């Protein structure tokens, strides 16, 4: 065997071992209770990204490509982060200002009725027989 072939076999073996380790890590992480869903999602996506990088860089031979490929990959990552951020922003801005509801399925609370009820309850405790 030539030296070049031995070198490639060594790289492929190391990538295979790394992928086995990362797959075991992915399975192990599923048994951990994280404080928030976002943290668990971030860790899962981080491990998947490392595995994807190993496959793309070694098996698809993208290590030796031109800068255009790297620009395309960076743009893809940025686009992915934006797409993940959109539902997170919806979740943080989910309260309905006009009806004071947390979500559309809660019971409708009319601000005018709430004002009238508060005003009436103020006079309910008033005793006319002073």
Beta strands, then each sheet from edge to edge (+ up, - down):
end
